[in-house]
Amino acid sequence: MFDKRYSEFRESNPPILSHYARPEGRLITIDTSGATEESYQKLQAALGSSEEWAALTSETPKFPVEWLREMTDNQAHS
């Protein structure tokens, strides 16, 4: 079952990635090789700096320095 699903994923994923990787696309790449919480913080930071995401969620986009400071503060309080 896994092999079949993985094969389907490998076949269907490249066209989807190339569609969203266009210059006007919406692809955000996140390094998820670390711990789950770290990956989640990276995702939140990337989305937090996206004007499009802010428009969808009614949040104000943050500049990279602000979300980096928040990530550091959150890690200090963990």
Rosetta silent file (secondary structure, phi, psi, omega in degrees, C-alpha in Angstrom):
SEQUENCE: MFDKRYSEFRESNPPILSHYARPEGRLITIDTSGATEESYQKLQAALGSSEEWAALTSETPKFPVEWLREMTDNQAHS
SCORE:     score description
SCORE:     0.000 S_00000001
   1 L     0.000  -46.899 -179.691    0.000    0.000    0.000 S_00000001
   2 H   -59.443  -46.237 -177.996    2.748    2.475    0.924 S_00000001
   3 H   -58.869  -40.835  179.637    4.676    1.842   -2.293 S_00000001
   4 H   -65.017  -47.625 -179.020    1.577    2.514   -4.400 S_00000001
   5 H   -65.426  -40.238  179.875    0.721    5.736   -2.576 S_00000001
   6 H   -65.686  -39.529  177.267    4.330    6.929   -2.623 S_00000001
   7 H   -61.451  -44.082  177.547    4.532    6.233   -6.345 S_00000001
   8 H   -62.055  -41.848  178.402    1.365    8.281   -6.899 S_00000001
   9 H   -60.498  -46.659 -178.192    2.807   11.092   -4.788 S_00000001
  10 H   -65.401  -29.286  178.269    6.047   11.120   -6.803 S_00000001
  11 H   -78.256  -40.774 -174.228    4.088   11.259  -10.056 S_00000001
  12 H   -89.531  -20.563 -175.009    1.634   13.975   -9.073 S_00000001
  13 H   -69.074  -45.618 -177.371    3.865   16.189   -6.915 S_00000001
  14 H   -55.342  -44.044  177.859    6.233   17.748   -9.537 S_00000001
  15 H   -64.223  -35.062  178.646    3.466   19.451  -11.564 S_00000001
  16 H   -66.823  -46.438  179.013    1.928   20.826   -8.385 S_00000001
  17 H   -61.036  -44.388 -178.615    5.285   22.124   -7.147 S_00000001
  18 H   -66.017  -33.384  177.269    6.138   23.729  -10.489 S_00000001
  19 H   -63.072  -49.032 -176.515    2.724   25.418  -10.571 S_00000001
  20 H   -81.794  -13.505  179.406    3.157   27.005   -7.129 S_00000001
  21 L   -85.598   -4.092  177.958    6.887   27.705   -7.562 S_00000001
  22 L   -55.029  156.838 -179.505    6.197   30.195  -10.360 S_00000001
  23 L   -52.743  -37.254  178.412    7.413   33.730   -9.589 S_00000001
  24 L   -92.533    9.393 -176.416    3.852   34.780   -8.759 S_00000001
  25 L   -75.195 -174.569 -173.800    3.212   31.445   -7.060 S_00000001
  26 L  -122.089   17.477 -176.158    2.584   30.600   -3.460 S_00000001
  27 L   -73.921  127.952  173.876    5.184   27.965   -2.679 S_00000001
  28 L  -118.990  125.474 -179.901    6.883   28.316    0.695 S_00000001
  29 L  -100.709  128.436 -178.569    9.739   25.928    1.388 S_00000001
  30 L  -123.977  129.599  174.717   10.333   24.972    5.024 S_00000001
  31 L   -76.693  112.256 -177.649   13.250   22.903    6.321 S_00000001
  32 L  -108.112   25.103 -178.243   11.544   20.274    8.462 S_00000001
  33 L   -78.362  -11.894  179.866   14.650   18.259    9.297 S_00000001
  34 L   -90.656 -159.860  179.425   14.648   19.490   12.899 S_00000001
  35 L   -67.041  156.207 -178.112   12.253   18.910   15.754 S_00000001
  36 H   -57.224  -47.295 -179.296    8.514   19.200   15.129 S_00000001
  37 H   -61.354  -41.120  178.641    8.157   22.352   17.244 S_00000001
  38 H   -63.196  -43.612  178.623   11.085   23.998   15.436 S_00000001
  39 H   -62.394  -41.917  179.379    9.541   23.146   12.048 S_00000001
  40 H   -63.657  -40.850  177.427    6.202   24.530   13.175 S_00000001
  41 H   -64.066  -39.280  177.114    7.849   27.778   14.297 S_00000001
  42 H   -63.249  -41.339  177.707    9.573   28.079   10.925 S_00000001
  43 H   -63.284  -46.865  178.720    6.230   27.608    9.177 S_00000001
  44 H   -59.795  -40.651  179.765    4.570   30.209   11.378 S_00000001
  45 H   -64.763  -44.259 -179.816    7.417   32.644   10.708 S_00000001
  46 H   -64.306  -44.165  178.512    7.221   32.143    6.951 S_00000001
  47 H   -68.333  -34.425 -179.784    3.460   32.573    6.914 S_00000001
  48 H   -64.244  -23.362  179.544    3.728   35.531    9.280 S_00000001
  49 L   -97.365    3.647 -178.573    5.789   37.449    6.735 S_00000001
  50 L   -91.144  120.585  177.943    3.417   36.681    3.841 S_00000001
  51 H   -64.848  -37.000  179.697    1.153   39.537    2.781 S_00000001
  52 H   -64.679  -43.791  178.463   -1.176   37.083    1.069 S_00000001
  53 H   -62.886  -40.178  178.985   -1.486   34.981    4.235 S_00000001
  54 H   -61.366  -40.077  178.959   -2.111   38.153    6.227 S_00000001
  55 H   -65.404  -36.771  179.716   -4.921   39.097    3.852 S_00000001
  56 H   -72.914  -29.693 -175.336   -6.489   35.659    4.251 S_00000001
  57 H  -109.996    2.156 -178.731   -6.211   35.698    8.039 S_00000001
  58 L    60.576   31.137  176.593   -6.638   39.443    8.678 S_00000001
  59 L  -104.786  154.049  175.735   -3.226   39.587   10.355 S_00000001
  60 L   -83.072  128.545  178.129   -0.592   42.227    9.783 S_00000001
  61 L   -62.169  145.895 -179.214    2.485   40.817    8.028 S_00000001
  62 L  -108.177  145.904  175.267    5.605   40.880   10.169 S_00000001
  63 L   -76.406  152.036 -176.771    9.055   41.750    9.034 S_00000001
  64 H   -49.801  -38.246 -178.765   11.655   38.957    9.358 S_00000001
  65 H   -63.370  -39.213 -179.558   13.344   40.640   12.313 S_00000001
  66 H   -65.661  -45.672 -178.818   10.072   40.708   14.260 S_00000001
  67 H   -73.778  -26.254  174.668    9.253   37.042   13.766 S_00000001
  68 H   -67.252  -41.782  177.775   12.847   36.056   14.459 S_00000001
  69 H   -62.344  -42.794  178.532   12.628   37.954   17.756 S_00000001
  70 H   -63.180  -41.764  178.757    9.319   36.217   18.565 S_00000001
  71 H   -60.900  -43.471 -179.637   10.812   32.791   17.793 S_00000001
  72 H   -64.792  -43.402  178.828   13.738   33.534   20.100 S_00000001
  73 H   -62.564  -43.456 -179.765   11.428   34.801   22.846 S_00000001
  74 H   -63.372  -38.886  179.102    9.185   31.737   22.538 S_00000001
  75 H   -68.294  -34.727  179.697   12.173   29.383   22.788 S_00000001
  76 H   -67.937  -30.832 -178.558   13.426   31.206   25.886 S_00000001
  77 H   -89.310   -4.936 -178.934   10.060   30.727   27.595 S_00000001
  78 L   -80.796    0.000    0.000    9.810   27.011   26.687 S_00000001
